[in-house]
Amino acid sequence: MNQEIVRLVTAGLHENNLRQLVRLCEGASGQNPTLYVTLALVFSSLAEEYAGQAIPSERYERINVALQKPILDLIASAGGPAEAFLARMDEVLRNFLTIRA
């Protein structure tokens, strides 16, 4: 499951990948609700921005730069110490809030 999520995040946070990521995270939400529900909400919010249309390339780049690495780091930290996991979660959410503005 995580491998597919990592693959899709690495491939880019465009609409098709975001919609797949929402489904994967919703399906895994029973394993680690804090991680997967949070990611599903972030991915869903980003996917809604597309509304079946393209977004400006600058916006797409900004989203990827702000979120790809932090999301990958968050997923990697899920099995480790709670402090590291929470720090990574904070980083993802801070960056997400920044790009929403």
N, C-alpha and C positions, 0 to 999 in steps of 0.2 A: 504494500500500500504506500508506504513512505517513498519507495523508489519511484513509483509513478508520479507522485506529487512532486518530488524533487525534479524529475525529468520535465514535467510540464512547467514548473516555475522557471527552470533554467532555459527552457525553450522560448519563454517570453509571456508576459501577462497581457495577451491579447484576448479578444472576446471568446473565441472557441476554447482556448486553454482555461480561461477563467470559469466558464460554464462547466467544463469537465472537472476542474478543481473543486467547485462547489459540490458537485455530486460525490466526488471521492471523500471530501471532508465530512459531508453529512453522513455518508456511509460508515465512516470511522469514528463518528462522534461518541459512541459508547466506549471506545478504548481509552480516550483521553479527551473528555469534553472541553477542558480549558483550551487545549491546543486546537482541536479540530473545529469546534463551534466558532471560536474566534476567527480562525482562518476562513471558514465558510462565510462568515459575515463580511469579512474584508473582501474576499473574492466576489461575493454577490454584489456588494456595493460598487465595486469597480466594473463588473460586467454590465450593470444597469446603466452606467455612464455611456456605454457603446450604443445601447438601444438599437441594435441591428445595423449600425452605421459605423464608419471609421471615425476615429478621433484624430486630432492633429498629431503629426509625428513627434513634435516637441513634447506634447503631453504624454504620449506613449513612452518616450525615453525617460521623462521625469519619473513616471510611475515605476519603471523597471529599475532605474538607478536607486530610487528611494527604498524599494521593497524587496527586490530579488535576494540580495545577500542577507539582509536581516531575516527574511522568512526562512531561507536555507539554514542560517545559524540557529534559528528558533527550533526548527525540526530536529537538527542535530543535537540540541541541548535537552530534548524532551526526556531522555533517560538518565540525565545527570542530576547534579545537585539542584535543589529547588531555587536557590538564590540565582544561579546562572540562568535557569529557565525563565524565571520572572524578569530578570534583566533583559533577556532577549525579547520576551513578550512586550515589555515596556518600549523597547526600541522599535519593534514593528508597529505598535499602536501610535507612538509618537510620530513616526514617519508617515503613517497612514493619515493621521490628522493634519499633518503639514501639507500633504499633497491634496487634501480635500479643500483646503482654503483657497 
